[in-house]
Amino acid sequence: MKASEELRDQTLKEIVSQDAWIIEGVYRSWVEPSFLAADKIIVIMTPLSVQETRIWKRYEERITGSVGSKKRESLESVRNLIEWNKKYNLEKLPHFIKNCDYKEKLICVTDNLDILKLFQR
């Protein structure tokens, strides 16, 4: 069950008031208040082919039961997710990067090694 917008927004405020936190931001419209409080905004730009492979793998694991999940996916829902993901990566994410009000905090990475290098400093 989804939380109400009021509860969701209150929870976000509580999270960003802590000393350290990480928020996944694909739902940018409601996590945007966290950008002001963030030290860094890390954009993970994994190749689209890798993302699509992972989506299919997750689907296969769920339908075979090798990974427990309450989510009921269908072939159609996975295809819709792949289309949404493609549009997100090719249109929405570049638009966000280009128009971000917090460019000084923005760091784009392409893989896990890039992320590890960030935190080895």
Backbone as CSV, one residue per row, in Angstrom:
resi,resn,N_x,N_y,N_z,CA_x,CA_y,CA_z,C_x,C_y,C_z
1,MET,0.841,-1.171,0.000,0.000,0.000,0.000,0.893,1.243,0.000
2,LYS,0.535,2.198,-0.832,1.298,3.440,-0.917,0.976,4.349,0.263
3,ALA,1.991,5.089,0.678,1.795,6.076,1.740,1.083,7.289,1.159
4,SER,0.408,8.020,2.003,-0.227,9.257,1.550,0.870,10.261,1.191
5,GLU,0.542,11.238,0.389,1.528,12.264,0.021,2.038,12.990,1.260
6,GLU,1.164,13.244,2.196,1.551,13.934,3.428,2.574,13.108,4.215
7,LEU,2.304,11.827,4.392,3.230,10.948,5.108,4.539,10.816,4.340
8,ARG,4.454,10.660,3.032,5.645,10.548,2.190,6.527,11.776,2.329
9,ASP,5.927,12.969,2.247,6.691,14.210,2.342,7.300,14.398,3.732
10,GLN,6.557,14.018,4.766,7.068,14.109,6.131,8.240,13.155,6.323
11,THR,8.131,11.957,5.775,9.212,10.975,5.872,10.456,11.487,5.152
12,LEU,10.275,12.110,4.002,11.419,12.679,3.271,12.109,13.751,4.110
13,LYS,11.345,14.615,4.754,11.929,15.651,5.620,12.727,15.029,6.755
14,GLU,12.189,13.965,7.343,12.901,13.290,8.435,14.208,12.672,7.939
15,ILE,14.174,12.086,6.766,15.380,11.453,6.216,16.458,12.495,5.959
16,VAL,16.115,13.593,5.285,17.145,14.579,4.930,17.620,15.395,6.126
17,SER,16.952,15.292,7.252,17.427,15.988,8.455,18.526,15.186,9.163
18,GLN,18.744,13.942,8.741,19.784,13.112,9.339,21.152,13.517,8.799
19,ASP,22.208,13.056,9.488,23.576,13.382,9.079,23.964,12.756,7.746
20,ALA,23.515,11.542,7.490,23.885,10.838,6.252,22.661,10.105,5.716
21,TRP,22.485,10.153,4.414,21.343,9.493,3.783,21.582,9.359,2.283
22,ILE,20.872,8.426,1.691,20.871,8.222,0.242,19.422,8.068,-0.177
23,ILE,19.043,8.770,-1.230,17.684,8.669,-1.753,17.765,8.365,-3.236
24,GLU,17.007,7.383,-3.666,16.905,7.067,-5.089,15.927,8.080,-5.675
25,GLY,16.311,8.703,-6.784,15.539,9.846,-7.247,14.798,9.724,-8.546
26,VAL,14.433,8.530,-8.960,13.715,8.412,-10.222,12.352,9.129,-10.129
27,TYR,11.810,9.229,-8.934,10.556,9.950,-8.731,10.875,11.387,-8.336
28,ARG,11.561,12.059,-9.235,12.134,13.378,-8.977,11.112,14.389,-8.488
29,SER,9.905,14.320,-8.954,8.925,15.344,-8.586,8.731,15.456,-7.076
30,TRP,8.802,14.362,-6.347,8.600,14.470,-4.906,9.882,14.374,-4.100
31,VAL,10.998,13.941,-4.675,12.259,13.930,-3.918,13.079,15.191,-4.165
32,GLU,12.622,16.037,-5.051,13.377,17.249,-5.376,13.737,18.094,-4.154
33,PRO,12.900,18.184,-3.120,13.322,18.940,-1.933,14.626,18.417,-1.312
34,SER,14.947,17.156,-1.550,16.186,16.608,-1.000,17.419,17.136,-1.732
35,PHE,17.258,17.621,-2.950,18.408,18.108,-3.716,19.086,19.286,-3.025
36,LEU,18.306,20.166,-2.428,18.860,21.313,-1.717,19.721,20.851,-0.542
37,ALA,19.275,19.832,0.175,19.990,19.350,1.354,21.172,18.432,1.004
38,ALA,21.207,17.940,-0.216,22.230,16.964,-0.607,23.609,17.600,-0.755
39,ASP,24.642,16.857,-0.366,26.025,17.267,-0.634,26.385,16.961,-2.081
40,LYS,25.905,15.809,-2.555,26.165,15.367,-3.917,24.883,14.791,-4.503
41,ILE,24.714,14.979,-5.799,23.627,14.337,-6.535,24.317,13.454,-7.566
42,ILE,24.253,12.168,-7.342,24.956,11.226,-8.218,23.959,10.649,-9.211
43,VAL,24.240,10.849,-10.481,23.404,10.319,-11.548,24.114,9.091,-12.101
44,ILE,23.475,7.949,-11.960,24.055,6.703,-12.452,23.526,6.463,-13.862
45,MET,24.433,6.488,-14.807,24.057,6.377,-16.214,24.553,5.042,-16.789
46,THR,24.003,3.974,-16.262,24.326,2.637,-16.738,23.832,2.501,-18.173
47,PRO,24.596,1.830,-19.026,24.124,1.644,-20.407,22.728,1.030,-20.447
48,LEU,21.923,1.502,-21.371,20.545,1.040,-21.503,20.484,-0.476,-21.692
49,SER,21.411,-1.042,-22.430,21.409,-2.495,-22.655,21.585,-3.253,-21.340
50,VAL,22.404,-2.730,-20.444,22.612,-3.364,-19.136,21.328,-3.274,-18.316
51,GLN,20.688,-2.128,-18.344,19.440,-1.960,-17.598,18.367,-2.922,-18.101
52,GLU,18.234,-3.027,-19.414,17.209,-3.904,-19.978,17.484,-5.367,-19.652
53,THR,18.752,-5.755,-19.692,19.120,-7.124,-19.316,18.735,-7.393,-17.866
54,ARG,18.976,-6.437,-16.993,18.642,-6.603,-15.571,17.129,-6.671,-15.353
55,ILE,16.377,-5.881,-16.110,14.909,-5.924,-15.994,14.399,-7.307,-16.388
56,TRP,14.878,-7.838,-17.501,14.469,-9.174,-17.937,14.901,-10.233,-16.940
57,LYS,16.104,-10.130,-16.391,16.596,-11.105,-15.423,15.720,-11.097,-14.171
58,ARG,15.389,-9.900,-13.692,14.531,-9.793,-12.500,13.171,-10.430,-12.766
59,TYR,12.621,-10.182,-13.953,11.335,-10.777,-14.332,11.433,-12.303,-14.318
60,GLU,12.483,-12.839,-14.932,12.670,-14.292,-14.973,12.805,-14.871,-13.572
61,GLU,13.550,-14.195,-12.716,13.718,-14.676,-11.343,12.392,-14.678,-10.592
62,ARG,11.581,-13.683,-10.845,10.290,-13.611,-10.155,9.320,-14.668,-10.650
63,ILE,9.256,-14.867,-11.963,8.255,-15.832,-12.460,8.674,-17.276,-12.214
64,THR,9.979,-17.527,-12.090,10.431,-18.886,-11.782,10.414,-19.159,-10.284
65,GLY,10.273,-18.101,-9.489,10.238,-18.259,-8.041,11.610,-18.351,-7.405
66,SER,12.670,-18.125,-8.180,14.016,-18.200,-7.595,14.298,-17.016,-6.677
67,VAL,13.502,-15.964,-6.807,13.577,-14.800,-5.928,12.152,-14.510,-5.476
68,GLY,11.975,-14.419,-4.178,10.647,-14.135,-3.658,10.205,-12.721,-3.983
69,SER,8.950,-12.579,-4.350,8.407,-11.260,-4.659,6.896,-11.292,-4.548
70,LYS,6.350,-10.219,-4.000,4.898,-10.069,-3.947,4.372,-9.452,-5.233
71,LYS,5.277,-8.866,-5.991,4.889,-8.186,-7.217,4.501,-9.212,-8.278
72,ARG,3.378,-8.969,-8.918,2.893,-9.835,-9.985,3.150,-9.143,-11.318
73,GLU,4.181,-9.599,-11.992,4.516,-9.004,-13.280,4.017,-9.894,-14.405
74,SER,3.716,-9.242,-15.494,3.342,-9.955,-16.703,4.334,-9.568,-17.785
75,LEU,4.305,-10.304,-18.866,5.158,-9.976,-19.995,4.860,-8.554,-20.476
76,GLU,3.598,-8.194,-20.487,3.201,-6.847,-20.914,3.746,-5.784,-19.951
77,SER,3.692,-6.040,-18.646,4.183,-5.040,-17.688,5.695,-4.860,-17.807
78,VAL,6.410,-5.928,-18.120,7.859,-5.825,-18.302,8.163,-5.034,-19.570
79,ARG,7.428,-5.303,-20.625,7.622,-4.521,-21.861,7.316,-3.045,-21.617
80,ASN,6.282,-2.752,-20.861,5.951,-1.358,-20.528,7.063,-0.720,-19.706
81,LEU,7.616,-1.473,-18.757,8.717,-0.962,-17.940,9.935,-0.674,-18.806
82,ILE,10.233,-1.541,-19.733,11.380,-1.323,-20.624,11.170,-0.072,-21.468
83,GLU,9.966,0.131,-21.958,9.675,1.349,-22.736,9.786,2.588,-21.865
84,TRP,9.228,2.522,-20.644,9.315,3.653,-19.721,10.769,3.955,-19.410
85,ASN,11.537,2.919,-19.127,12.950,3.060,-18.790,13.731,3.692,-19.942
86,LYS,13.427,3.268,-21.144,14.107,3.818,-22.322,13.808,5.312,-22.451
87,LYS,12.543,5.676,-22.314,12.168,7.095,-22.408,12.825,7.893,-21.277
88,TYR,12.845,7.323,-20.090,13.472,7.992,-18.951,14.940,8.279,-19.248
89,ASN,15.655,7.272,-19.726,17.093,7.403,-19.982,17.433,8.272,-21.183
90,LEU,16.604,8.248,-22.201,16.912,8.996,-23.414,16.335,10.409,-23.427
91,GLU,15.309,10.654,-22.607,14.675,11.970,-22.612,14.695,12.654,-21.241
92,LYS,14.112,12.014,-20.259,13.940,12.668,-18.957,15.260,12.903,-18.221
93,LEU,16.128,11.903,-18.204,17.400,12.047,-17.494,18.291,13.110,-18.136
94,PRO,18.467,13.110,-19.467,19.255,14.188,-20.081,18.646,15.574,-19.825
95,HIS,17.312,15.652,-19.830,16.644,16.930,-19.550,16.948,17.383,-18.129
96,PHE,16.896,16.443,-17.178,17.219,16.772,-15.789,18.650,17.287,-15.675
97,ILE,19.595,16.576,-16.288,21.008,16.961,-16.201,21.219,18.347,-16.799
98,LYS,20.617,18.593,-17.931,20.787,19.874,-18.615,20.177,21.033,-17.822
99,ASN,19.061,20.789,-17.157,18.312,21.865,-16.511,18.379,21.855,-14.985
100,CYS,19.222,21.034,-14.421,19.310,20.908,-12.961,19.751,22.232,-12.330
101,ASP,19.054,22.633,-11.283,19.404,23.853,-10.560,20.600,23.652,-9.628
102,TYR,21.059,22.417,-9.512,22.143,22.098,-8.583,23.334,21.482,-9.323
103,LYS,23.696,22.071,-10.446,24.773,21.523,-11.282,26.091,21.372,-10.522
104,GLU,26.345,22.241,-9.556,27.596,22.163,-8.794,27.654,20.902,-7.926
105,LYS,26.515,20.279,-7.661,26.458,19.056,-6.868,26.377,17.806,-7.739
106,LEU,26.128,17.985,-9.010,25.840,16.881,-9.927,27.110,16.136,-10.335
107,ILE,27.071,14.819,-10.167,28.170,13.949,-10.571,27.567,12.805,-11.376
108,CYS,28.009,12.633,-12.610,27.506,11.547,-13.456,28.515,10.412,-13.476
109,VAL,28.024,9.212,-13.234,28.876,8.021,-13.255,28.236,6.983,-14.167
110,THR,29.077,6.062,-14.654,28.556,5.045,-15.572,28.592,3.636,-15.008
111,ASP,29.374,3.418,-13.954,29.448,2.064,-13.402,29.878,2.092,-11.942
112,ASN,29.938,0.906,-11.345,30.279,0.784,-9.921,31.670,1.315,-9.611
113,LEU,32.607,1.135,-10.530,33.970,1.613,-10.288,34.000,3.131,-10.150
114,ASP,33.222,3.817,-10.970,33.129,5.280,-10.849,32.623,5.679,-9.462
115,ILE,31.646,4.951,-8.970,31.077,5.259,-7.654,32.106,5.000,-6.556
116,LEU,32.806,3.884,-6.650,33.837,3.577,-5.647,34.920,4.647,-5.627
117,LYS,35.303,5.136,-6.787,36.324,6.186,-6.851,35.866,7.454,-6.140
118,LEU,34.587,7.751,-6.215,34.049,8.933,-5.531,34.279,8.879,-4.038
119,PHE,34.145,7.696,-3.463,34.201,7.557,-2.017,35.576,7.155,-1.496
120,GLN,36.550,7.038,-2.373,37.914,6.726,-1.954,38.709,7.988,-1.710
121,ARG,38.153,9.124,-1.992,38.852,10.395,-1.818,39.001,10.776,-0.382
